[in-house]
Amino acid sequence: MKILLRNLSEIVQCHKDRGFIPLGCDTKLVSEYNAIAIENDKILSLLKDPNETGYERVIDCRHGIAVPGFIDSHTHLVFHGTREDEFEMRAKGRTYKDIGLNGGGIKKSVRMTREAGEEELFSESKKMLEKFILRGVTSIEIKSGYGLDKDTEIKQLKVIRRLKEEFRINIKATYLGAHEIPTEYKDDKDGYIKFMTDEMIPFIAKEKLSDYVDVFCEKGVYTGEEAERILEAGLKNGLKSRVHADEIEFSNGSTVAAKLKAKSVDHFNNPDIKDLQVLKKNNTVITLLPATNFFLHLKTKPPIDEMRRIGNIIAISTDFNPGSSPLFSILLSATIGMINYNLLPDELISAITINPAHSLDLSDRTGSIKEGKDADILVFDRENYKQLFYFVGDDIPKMVFSKGKIIYG
């Protein structure tokens, strides 16, 4: 089918031939054209006041803007049960760490997710994923990590695989068995690590249940040395690395990510500044989660000025999860990044499109509006893309195209 999107006030391309746009890179984001031709689910061309003949469908965008489909590269979407009680506890002064040490937090979600059947988990996850699509997400990463045992972790990964089959959007799966230390291994962490490296990771790789392996590298959870062992097992089995790094305090996470050439290093509130140059050299994406810092009242934040000076690549994600970030809106996460991290609109739009595409090995086919790429396009009723981060709460596009088909609007 040949489709024409016409009468656009702005086409935000977010394109760079190398597949990402680092901080400090002077890149022209907005095209001089005002129409997009789509054919066979791909972007055919960008046009200026085109002739409308020869198209099976012509859509008048009424001076709206077109931007690439949003890409949320860090979520924990497959879980059962909610933790609004902990939200209230934090409002009363309890800390995230204190709640976790007293049976709440991740371990509470583990208990509830273990109890859910696969069908129930799939049904719940499907409804949540639809909320992301409604808000313009056309590519998403989803982690396991609320099982911490073989049966439940595989159940989560199978649900993710079913979501891939059900939805037209791009979905990448990450095995996060190293999200916490399960209660049954509380006195034998080394035994649990061996279970992951020798049994779980080889099985998951063989069954093609995951694209990546992730580790929560944080004091009280997994040390840098332990994270390295787990991630190296993933690499040995063909699964690239992602790292939850240095969220609460420096825990060698940034150093592990730099050493193993991770695709993404996430949170990044307390990294070793010396790792920034290596991360740049490796083209590792630093995935910022400003909404999580907001929800948890965290006082530290990533070293944005130093990252700008060096030219690191950043992405912004929701970190959607039942505890520290129950957030569906990637635009709200980006706006929080603008307010609390002093990120600029051109940095934000790249951080939710082309840069997370690179971190998910998708930049050859999505993340920018460019001839030959998948037609993953959003049309918003805005005058310019800067208003995406200005009008807070109005985060639903007029139309969502995924691989050339309208999936919303």
FENPEDA-V146753 format. One record per run of one state. SS is the DSSP state (helix for helix, strand for strand, loop for the rest). FROM is the first residue (numbers start at 1). TO is the last residue. If there is no record, write none. Layout:
# FENPEDA-V146753
SS_FROM_TO / SS_FROM_TO
This chain:
# FENPEDA-V146753
loop_1_1 / strand_2_6 / loop_7_9 / strand_10_12 / loop_13_29 / strand_30_30 / loop_31_34 / strand_35_39 / loop_40_41 / strand_42_47 / loop_48_56 / strand_57_60 / loop_61_64 / strand_65_68 / loop_69_69 / strand_70_72 / loop_73_83 / helix_84_91 / loop_92_95 / helix_96_101 / loop_102_105 / helix_106_115 / loop_116_117 / helix_118_134 / loop_135_136 / strand_137_143 / loop_144_149 / helix_150_166 / loop_167_169 / strand_170_178 / loop_179_182 / helix_183_185 / loop_186_188 / helix_189_206 / loop_207_211 / strand_212_217 / loop_218_221 / strand_222_222 / loop_223_223 / helix_224_236 / loop_237_239 / strand_240_245 / loop_246_252 / helix_253_259 / loop_260_263 / strand_264_267 / loop_268_272 / helix_273_281 / loop_282_284 / strand_285_288 / loop_289_289 / helix_290_296 / loop_297_303 / helix_304_310 / loop_311_312 / strand_313_316 / loop_317_329 / helix_330_341 / loop_342_344 / helix_345_351 / loop_352_353 / helix_354_359 / loop_360_373 / strand_374_374 / loop_375_376 / strand_377_380 / loop_381_384 / helix_385_388 / loop_389_398 / strand_399_402 / loop_403_404 / strand_405_408 / loop_409_409
